[in-house]
């Protein structure tokens, strides 16, 4: 299963560019729950790490690249985050990994379908 997650993070995703806000507009229940919203935002930031070195421009700091990537393709990174959180919930490690409780996981699983 870890190989599957690694493949998800390493493979480029071809979808129309959008922001984190676009993602949450499509998933208002995830946005309205502070725990799922924070977990998705945090996990989306982590998902950008592999792309930071590839997308870094001269003089740009890693944090700036991460912010830019989330502005340009935030919805794609949020989709990756949702898949990662779904996997954590299914494996029963969401509380330890992302501080998500059972009700939060139920919402994640419902929205990921």
MODELLER restraints for C-alpha pairs under 7 A, 6 or more apart:
rsr = mdl.restraints
at = mdl.atoms
rsr.add(forms.Gaussian(group=physical.xy_distance, feature=features.Distance(at['CA:5:A'], at['CA:84:A']), mean=6.99, stdev=0.5))
rsr.add(forms.Gaussian(group=physical.xy_distance, feature=features.Distance(at['CA:9:A'], at['CA:47:A']), mean=6.38, stdev=0.5))
rsr.add(forms.Gaussian(group=physical.xy_distance, feature=features.Distance(at['CA:10:A'], at['CA:50:A']), mean=6.95, stdev=0.5))
rsr.add(forms.Gaussian(group=physical.xy_distance, feature=features.Distance(at['CA:13:A'], at['CA:76:A']), mean=6.96, stdev=0.5))
rsr.add(forms.Gaussian(group=physical.xy_distance, feature=features.Distance(at['CA:17:A'], at['CA:72:A']), mean=6.18, stdev=0.5))
rsr.add(forms.Gaussian(group=physical.xy_distance, feature=features.Distance(at['CA:17:A'], at['CA:73:A']), mean=4.91, stdev=0.5))
rsr.add(forms.Gaussian(group=physical.xy_distance, feature=features.Distance(at['CA:18:A'], at['CA:72:A']), mean=6.16, stdev=0.5))
rsr.add(forms.Gaussian(group=physical.xy_distance, feature=features.Distance(at['CA:18:A'], at['CA:73:A']), mean=5.12, stdev=0.5))
rsr.add(forms.Gaussian(group=physical.xy_distance, feature=features.Distance(at['CA:18:A'], at['CA:74:A']), mean=5.83, stdev=0.5))
rsr.add(forms.Gaussian(group=physical.xy_distance, feature=features.Distance(at['CA:18:A'], at['CA:75:A']), mean=5.14, stdev=0.5))
rsr.add(forms.Gaussian(group=physical.xy_distance, feature=features.Distance(at['CA:19:A'], at['CA:70:A']), mean=6.52, stdev=0.5))
rsr.add(forms.Gaussian(group=physical.xy_distance, feature=features.Distance(at['CA:19:A'], at['CA:71:A']), mean=5.31, stdev=0.5))
rsr.add(forms.Gaussian(group=physical.xy_distance, feature=features.Distance(at['CA:19:A'], at['CA:72:A']), mean=6.21, stdev=0.5))
rsr.add(forms.Gaussian(group=physical.xy_distance, feature=features.Distance(at['CA:19:A'], at['CA:73:A']), mean=5.69, stdev=0.5))
rsr.add(forms.Gaussian(group=physical.xy_distance, feature=features.Distance(at['CA:19:A'], at['CA:74:A']), mean=4.13, stdev=0.5))
rsr.add(forms.Gaussian(group=physical.xy_distance, feature=features.Distance(at['CA:19:A'], at['CA:75:A']), mean=4.96, stdev=0.5))
rsr.add(forms.Gaussian(group=physical.xy_distance, feature=features.Distance(at['CA:20:A'], at['CA:70:A']), mean=6.87, stdev=0.5))
rsr.add(forms.Gaussian(group=physical.xy_distance, feature=features.Distance(at['CA:20:A'], at['CA:74:A']), mean=4.41, stdev=0.5))
rsr.add(forms.Gaussian(group=physical.xy_distance, feature=features.Distance(at['CA:20:A'], at['CA:75:A']), mean=4.90, stdev=0.5))
rsr.add(forms.Gaussian(group=physical.xy_distance, feature=features.Distance(at['CA:20:A'], at['CA:78:A']), mean=6.47, stdev=0.5))
rsr.add(forms.Gaussian(group=physical.xy_distance, feature=features.Distance(at['CA:22:A'], at['CA:75:A']), mean=6.30, stdev=0.5))
rsr.add(forms.Gaussian(group=physical.xy_distance, feature=features.Distance(at['CA:23:A'], at['CA:75:A']), mean=4.89, stdev=0.5))
rsr.add(forms.Gaussian(group=physical.xy_distance, feature=features.Distance(at['CA:23:A'], at['CA:78:A']), mean=6.78, stdev=0.5))
rsr.add(forms.Gaussian(group=physical.xy_distance, feature=features.Distance(at['CA:24:A'], at['CA:30:A']), mean=6.83, stdev=0.5))
rsr.add(forms.Gaussian(group=physical.xy_distance, feature=features.Distance(at['CA:24:A'], at['CA:31:A']), mean=5.57, stdev=0.5))
rsr.add(forms.Gaussian(group=physical.xy_distance, feature=features.Distance(at['CA:30:A'], at['CA:36:A']), mean=5.58, stdev=0.5))
rsr.add(forms.Gaussian(group=physical.xy_distance, feature=features.Distance(at['CA:30:A'], at['CA:37:A']), mean=5.72, stdev=0.5))
rsr.add(forms.Gaussian(group=physical.xy_distance, feature=features.Distance(at['CA:31:A'], at['CA:37:A']), mean=4.95, stdev=0.5))
rsr.add(forms.Gaussian(group=physical.xy_distance, feature=features.Distance(at['CA:35:A'], at['CA:100:A']), mean=6.63, stdev=0.5))
rsr.add(forms.Gaussian(group=physical.xy_distance, feature=features.Distance(at['CA:36:A'], at['CA:104:A']), mean=6.31, stdev=0.5))
rsr.add(forms.Gaussian(group=physical.xy_distance, feature=features.Distance(at['CA:39:A'], at['CA:98:A']), mean=6.10, stdev=0.5))
rsr.add(forms.Gaussian(group=physical.xy_distance, feature=features.Distance(at['CA:40:A'], at['CA:78:A']), mean=6.14, stdev=0.5))
rsr.add(forms.Gaussian(group=physical.xy_distance, feature=features.Distance(at['CA:40:A'], at['CA:81:A']), mean=5.52, stdev=0.5))
rsr.add(forms.Gaussian(group=physical.xy_distance, feature=features.Distance(at['CA:40:A'], at['CA:82:A']), mean=6.40, stdev=0.5))
rsr.add(forms.Gaussian(group=physical.xy_distance, feature=features.Distance(at['CA:41:A'], at['CA:78:A']), mean=7.00, stdev=0.5))
rsr.add(forms.Gaussian(group=physical.xy_distance, feature=features.Distance(at['CA:43:A'], at['CA:81:A']), mean=5.11, stdev=0.5))
rsr.add(forms.Gaussian(group=physical.xy_distance, feature=features.Distance(at['CA:44:A'], at['CA:77:A']), mean=4.93, stdev=0.5))
rsr.add(forms.Gaussian(group=physical.xy_distance, feature=features.Distance(at['CA:44:A'], at['CA:78:A']), mean=5.18, stdev=0.5))
rsr.add(forms.Gaussian(group=physical.xy_distance, feature=features.Distance(at['CA:44:A'], at['CA:80:A']), mean=6.90, stdev=0.5))
rsr.add(forms.Gaussian(group=physical.xy_distance, feature=features.Distance(at['CA:44:A'], at['CA:81:A']), mean=5.06, stdev=0.5))
rsr.add(forms.Gaussian(group=physical.xy_distance, feature=features.Distance(at['CA:45:A'], at['CA:66:A']), mean=6.85, stdev=0.5))
rsr.add(forms.Gaussian(group=physical.xy_distance, feature=features.Distance(at['CA:47:A'], at['CA:77:A']), mean=6.25, stdev=0.5))
rsr.add(forms.Gaussian(group=physical.xy_distance, feature=features.Distance(at['CA:48:A'], at['CA:66:A']), mean=6.11, stdev=0.5))
rsr.add(forms.Gaussian(group=physical.xy_distance, feature=features.Distance(at['CA:48:A'], at['CA:77:A']), mean=7.00, stdev=0.5))
rsr.add(forms.Gaussian(group=physical.xy_distance, feature=features.Distance(at['CA:52:A'], at['CA:62:A']), mean=6.36, stdev=0.5))
rsr.add(forms.Gaussian(group=physical.xy_distance, feature=features.Distance(at['CA:52:A'], at['CA:65:A']), mean=5.91, stdev=0.5))
rsr.add(forms.Gaussian(group=physical.xy_distance, feature=features.Distance(at['CA:52:A'], at['CA:66:A']), mean=6.25, stdev=0.5))
rsr.add(forms.Gaussian(group=physical.xy_distance, feature=features.Distance(at['CA:56:A'], at['CA:65:A']), mean=6.02, stdev=0.5))
rsr.add(forms.Gaussian(group=physical.xy_distance, feature=features.Distance(at['CA:82:A'], at['CA:112:A']), mean=6.65, stdev=0.5))
rsr.add(forms.Gaussian(group=physical.xy_distance, feature=features.Distance(at['CA:85:A'], at['CA:94:A']), mean=6.98, stdev=0.5))
rsr.add(forms.Gaussian(group=physical.xy_distance, feature=features.Distance(at['CA:86:A'], at['CA:108:A']), mean=6.12, stdev=0.5))
rsr.add(forms.Gaussian(group=physical.xy_distance, feature=features.Distance(at['CA:86:A'], at['CA:109:A']), mean=5.78, stdev=0.5))
rsr.add(forms.Gaussian(group=physical.xy_distance, feature=features.Distance(at['CA:88:A'], at['CA:94:A']), mean=4.82, stdev=0.5))
rsr.add(forms.Gaussian(group=physical.xy_distance, feature=features.Distance(at['CA:89:A'], at['CA:105:A']), mean=5.55, stdev=0.5))
rsr.add(forms.Gaussian(group=physical.xy_distance, feature=features.Distance(at['CA:94:A'], at['CA:100:A']), mean=5.33, stdev=0.5))
rsr.add(forms.Gaussian(group=physical.xy_distance, feature=features.Distance(at['CA:95:A'], at['CA:101:A']), mean=5.76, stdev=0.5))
